[in-house]
Amino acid sequence: MRTDRGLDRLITFVDAVVAIAITLLVLPLVEVLGRPAREMDLAAVLAEDAAQFGAFLLSFVVIARLWLAHHRLVEHVGAYDSTFVVVNLGWVLTIVVLPFATQVLAVYGTDRLAIATYIGTMTASSACLSVLSVLVWRRQPLRRAGTATQPNLPWASLVTTGTLVVALLVGVLIPAINYFALLLLFLTGPVEGRWHRRATAIPH
């Protein structure tokens, strides 16, 4: 295991990258308002570029939710190893790609490849969080002193990732549904609860 200082630097780096990525989301909106010689009032501009603004809001919420999940996870981490670092860097990569995927969504709309790019990036990010959760669950030396050992797998993260995989397949294979497939995420709470109850009912 490495030093506390090294862990602090890793988490600080990850947080800084997330902050930059979430800030970059607004740049296309600034460009929209900065186009020269526009003869429309603000309301017309906002209506014309509604896709840009909608994509911004959606991706802001997505990155914020992913960061919160990562934040809750590292609250239980007191050490790290090379695998933990590599998976964190993989997760950071997905966050860095999200502003690009957001712009793809705004420009190409319901094109199949655009759907795959956007939902696929979210799925990859969630998958990295699931791997991190499993690492912390399985490797007691990674956990902060005083953190209770989890008796079961981190169901919340695994259910969310599984739901995103389904949403990706549905959104790409059924273009009429497209990004509405992400509404499946509202099912993660009930599914996770049922799965968790069944798991805890099994004697250990």
Rosetta blueprint (number, residue, H / E / L):
1 M L
2 R L
3 T L
4 D H
5 R H
6 G H
7 L H
8 D H
9 R H
10 L H
11 I H
12 T H
13 F H
14 V H
15 D H
16 A H
17 V H
18 V H
19 A H
20 I H
21 A H
22 I H
23 T H
24 L H
25 L L
26 V L
27 L H
28 P H
29 L H
30 V H
31 E H
32 V H
33 L H
34 G L
35 R L
36 P L
37 A L
38 R L
39 E L
40 M L
41 D L
42 L H
43 A H
44 A H
45 V H
46 L H
47 A H
48 E H
49 D L
50 A H
51 A H
52 Q H
53 F H
54 G H
55 A H
56 F H
57 L H
58 L H
59 S H
60 F H
61 V H
62 V H
63 I H
64 A H
65 R H
66 L H
67 W H
68 L H
69 A H
70 H H
71 H H
72 R H
73 L H
74 V H
75 E L
76 H L
77 V E
78 G L
79 A L
80 Y L
81 D L
82 S H
83 T H
84 F H
85 V H
86 V H
87 V H
88 N H
89 L H
90 G H
91 W H
92 V H
93 L H
94 T H
95 I H
96 V H
97 V H
98 L H
99 P H
100 F H
101 A H
102 T H
103 Q H
104 V H
105 L H
106 A H
107 V H
108 Y H
109 G L
110 T L
111 D L
112 R H
113 L H
114 A H
115 I H
116 A H
117 T H
118 Y H
119 I H
120 G H
121 T H
122 M H
123 T H
124 A H
125 S H
126 S H
127 A H
128 C H
129 L H
130 S H
131 V H
132 L H
133 S H
134 V H
135 L H
136 V H
137 W H
138 R H
139 R L
140 Q H
141 P H
142 L H
143 R E
144 R L
145 A L
146 G L
147 T L
148 A L
149 T L
150 Q L
151 P L
152 N L
153 L L
154 P L
155 W H
156 A H
157 S H
158 L H
159 V H
160 T H
161 T H
162 G H
163 T H
164 L H
165 V H
166 V H
167 A H
168 L H
169 L H
170 V H
171 G H
172 V H
173 L H
174 I L
175 P L
176 A L
177 I L
178 N H
179 Y H
180 F H
181 A H
182 L H
183 L H
184 L H
185 L H
186 F H
187 L H
188 T H
189 G H
190 P H
191 V H
192 E H
193 G H
194 R H
195 W H
196 H H
197 R H
198 R H
199 A H
200 T H
201 A H
202 I L
203 P L
204 H L
